[in-house]
Amino acid sequence: LDATASPPGASRSPMKLGTVVLSTNAPEGEADENDDECYICRLCGQLLMCDTCPKSFHLSCLGLKAQQLEELQDPWSCMYCLAETAGAGPGR
């Protein structure tokens, strides 16, 4: 998977949905606030970065394909942040 190539039918390059970025490095001059390794497998590579917390994930570790990037919500929150938000309902 090449982070600089756009999926078929997309006009974005590098692959990007708002602040959801598939990247191996932060852009030059920009602070990298997300983890440099996948939260699930602990390996480096091209990572999808959560907009809510510092966790990063390989698409394959999330069971996603590159074509599904455009379907993700913007900003994107990982399953751990979504679970935490869902558990923070009334009375908590």
Backbone bond lengths (Angstrom), bond angles and torsions (degrees), N, CA, C in turn:
res aa  C-N    CA-C-N  psi(-1)  N-CA   C-N-CA  omega(-1)  CA-C   N-CA-C  phi
1 L - - - 1.459 - - 1.514 108.29 -
2 D 1.288 117.33 125.52 1.457 122.70 -177.34 1.518 109.13 -103.56
3 A 1.330 118.42 119.20 1.462 122.42 -177.01 1.513 112.51 -67.34
4 T 1.307 118.43 -16.01 1.453 120.04 -179.64 1.520 112.10 -95.30
5 A 1.329 117.61 -6.79 1.465 120.75 -179.91 1.517 109.79 -96.34
6 S 1.310 117.20 140.69 1.450 122.14 177.34 1.509 109.70 -88.34
7 P 1.350 117.59 144.14 1.449 119.11 175.92 1.525 109.72 -66.66
8 P 1.332 117.27 158.48 1.469 119.63 -179.12 1.520 110.98 -53.83
9 G 1.324 116.78 134.19 1.458 121.98 178.48 1.512 114.42 84.82
10 A 1.318 118.33 -4.63 1.465 120.85 -178.80 1.516 109.54 -103.00
11 S 1.332 115.28 152.47 1.456 119.10 179.34 1.516 111.83 -113.09
12 R 1.320 117.48 9.96 1.455 121.07 -178.28 1.520 110.00 -90.23
13 S 1.342 116.71 140.65 1.449 121.97 174.21 1.521 107.81 -157.47
14 P 1.323 121.18 122.80 1.448 126.08 -2.58 1.523 111.98 -67.74
15 M 1.362 117.01 170.39 1.458 120.20 -177.38 1.518 108.68 -58.67
16 K 1.309 116.66 120.98 1.452 119.29 -173.65 1.524 110.37 -156.36
17 L 1.309 116.73 136.91 1.457 123.55 172.74 1.518 106.14 -126.68
18 G 1.282 118.61 99.74 1.459 119.81 -175.16 1.511 109.50 55.03
19 T 1.330 116.00 -113.79 1.457 119.37 179.08 1.518 111.74 -99.81
20 V 1.333 118.72 5.15 1.456 121.79 174.86 1.515 107.10 -82.96
21 V 1.320 116.82 114.13 1.457 120.80 -173.89 1.513 109.41 -124.62
22 L 1.315 115.98 135.75 1.444 121.22 170.70 1.506 105.46 -98.80
23 S 1.335 116.97 110.53 1.458 119.77 -170.09 1.509 110.54 -154.86
24 T 1.315 116.02 159.04 1.457 121.03 172.10 1.522 111.16 -105.75
25 N 1.324 117.72 -15.28 1.460 122.35 -178.87 1.522 109.39 -146.18
26 A 1.322 116.04 152.85 1.464 119.93 173.03 1.521 108.51 -71.79
27 P 1.339 117.12 148.47 1.473 118.81 176.37 1.526 110.85 -56.76
28 E 1.310 116.74 150.26 1.455 121.87 -177.95 1.523 110.44 -55.34
29 G 1.326 116.85 131.27 1.454 122.01 178.48 1.520 114.18 82.99
30 E 1.329 117.71 -0.85 1.462 121.15 -179.32 1.523 108.82 -111.39
31 A 1.325 117.03 133.86 1.457 121.16 -179.15 1.521 109.99 -68.08
32 D 1.328 117.04 138.96 1.459 122.76 177.39 1.517 107.00 -98.20
33 E 1.308 116.48 107.11 1.457 120.73 -176.92 1.517 112.28 -96.89
34 N 1.331 118.35 -6.45 1.454 121.66 179.85 1.517 110.61 -98.12
35 D 1.336 114.59 160.49 1.461 121.12 178.81 1.522 110.50 -61.77
36 D 1.316 116.43 150.21 1.458 122.71 179.09 1.516 112.38 -93.54
37 E 1.336 116.60 3.31 1.457 120.94 178.22 1.524 108.79 -136.04
38 C 1.330 115.64 155.67 1.458 121.79 -179.49 1.524 110.11 -66.07
39 Y 1.322 117.00 132.99 1.461 122.04 -179.89 1.530 111.40 -64.84
40 I 1.328 117.49 -28.23 1.461 121.46 -175.74 1.534 111.93 -84.55
41 C 1.331 117.59 -52.40 1.473 120.11 -174.85 1.525 113.57 -103.08
42 R 1.320 117.43 -11.17 1.466 123.80 178.61 1.530 114.01 68.05
43 L 1.352 117.05 19.41 1.460 120.19 176.45 1.520 109.74 -102.42
44 C 1.316 115.95 155.85 1.462 121.52 177.22 1.518 109.35 -83.84
45 G 1.305 116.45 176.21 1.452 121.78 177.70 1.510 110.45 141.09
46 Q 1.323 116.30 -157.71 1.459 120.62 178.38 1.520 108.05 -80.38
47 L 1.325 116.17 122.61 1.456 121.37 -169.56 1.527 112.80 -123.89
48 L 1.321 115.77 145.50 1.446 123.49 171.67 1.518 105.78 -94.14
49 M 1.328 117.42 124.18 1.450 122.07 -173.13 1.523 111.75 -102.78
50 C 1.309 117.04 131.49 1.454 122.74 177.70 1.529 108.87 -68.96
51 D 1.333 116.51 139.15 1.462 121.27 177.56 1.521 112.40 -85.20
52 T 1.340 117.35 -8.88 1.459 121.30 -175.61 1.519 112.58 -102.81
53 C 1.325 116.86 -34.46 1.468 121.83 -178.35 1.525 108.81 -133.76
54 P 1.326 118.67 177.08 1.469 120.40 -178.12 1.529 115.10 -81.23
55 K 1.338 118.53 1.21 1.464 120.28 -177.21 1.529 111.82 -67.92
56 S 1.346 115.18 148.01 1.462 123.70 176.85 1.518 108.05 -132.93
57 F 1.335 116.75 153.36 1.457 121.42 -174.36 1.522 111.10 -144.35
58 H 1.337 116.75 146.44 1.457 121.31 166.60 1.526 106.76 -74.25
59 L 1.309 116.96 143.56 1.463 119.92 176.22 1.527 109.98 -56.82
60 S 1.331 116.88 -42.87 1.461 120.33 -178.03 1.529 112.20 -63.85
61 C 1.321 117.86 -32.83 1.469 120.81 178.19 1.529 111.29 -69.43
62 L 1.328 115.94 -24.10 1.466 121.12 176.63 1.524 111.67 -92.07
63 G 1.342 116.59 -2.30 1.451 120.59 -177.86 1.517 112.86 74.63
64 L 1.342 117.25 25.39 1.461 122.41 -178.86 1.520 111.17 -109.30
65 K 1.314 115.61 158.20 1.469 122.76 173.87 1.527 107.66 -113.98
66 A 1.317 117.35 157.66 1.467 122.31 -177.58 1.525 111.59 -55.22
67 Q 1.331 117.85 -34.63 1.451 121.39 -179.19 1.536 112.00 -64.73
68 Q 1.329 117.43 -20.51 1.452 121.59 -178.34 1.534 113.37 -84.61
69 L 1.333 117.71 -6.50 1.463 120.54 -179.55 1.526 111.60 -56.03
70 E 1.325 117.28 -40.07 1.463 120.64 -177.28 1.521 112.49 -68.09
71 E 1.330 117.75 -17.26 1.461 121.95 -179.89 1.527 112.25 -86.29
72 L 1.318 117.26 -11.36 1.462 120.65 -177.56 1.521 110.92 -73.24
73 Q 1.318 114.55 147.99 1.454 120.70 177.53 1.517 110.47 -67.78
74 D 1.312 117.28 149.82 1.460 122.23 179.12 1.522 108.12 -124.53
75 P 1.299 121.45 115.53 1.469 128.19 2.13 1.529 110.74 -72.69
76 W 1.337 115.27 154.31 1.461 121.45 -177.97 1.513 110.45 -97.72
77 S 1.340 115.83 132.66 1.469 122.48 174.89 1.515 108.62 -117.14
78 C 1.312 116.16 137.48 1.461 121.03 -179.08 1.528 110.53 -70.73
79 M 1.323 115.63 169.27 1.461 121.00 -177.47 1.527 112.27 -63.32
80 Y 1.324 117.26 -27.92 1.457 120.34 179.27 1.537 110.40 -71.19
81 C 1.313 116.75 -40.93 1.472 120.76 177.68 1.521 110.54 -68.95
82 L 1.329 117.01 -39.67 1.471 120.33 178.65 1.518 110.81 -63.88
83 A 1.335 117.25 -40.72 1.459 121.22 178.63 1.528 110.54 -65.32
84 E 1.324 116.68 -40.20 1.459 120.94 179.33 1.531 110.59 -65.68
85 T 1.328 116.43 -41.92 1.464 121.51 178.69 1.526 110.61 -65.29
86 A 1.326 117.55 -40.78 1.469 121.74 179.71 1.521 110.71 -65.98
87 G 1.333 117.25 -33.52 1.458 121.52 -179.96 1.517 113.49 -81.78
88 A 1.341 117.11 -4.47 1.470 120.69 -177.46 1.524 111.16 -97.35
89 G 1.323 116.36 29.93 1.460 120.97 -179.05 1.516 112.03 -70.25
90 P 1.327 117.31 -172.21 1.470 121.98 -179.43 1.519 111.64 -56.83
91 G 1.311 115.36 140.37 1.459 121.36 177.94 1.514 113.99 86.46
92 R 1.311 117.33 5.67 1.477 120.28 178.55 1.478 110.94 -109.21
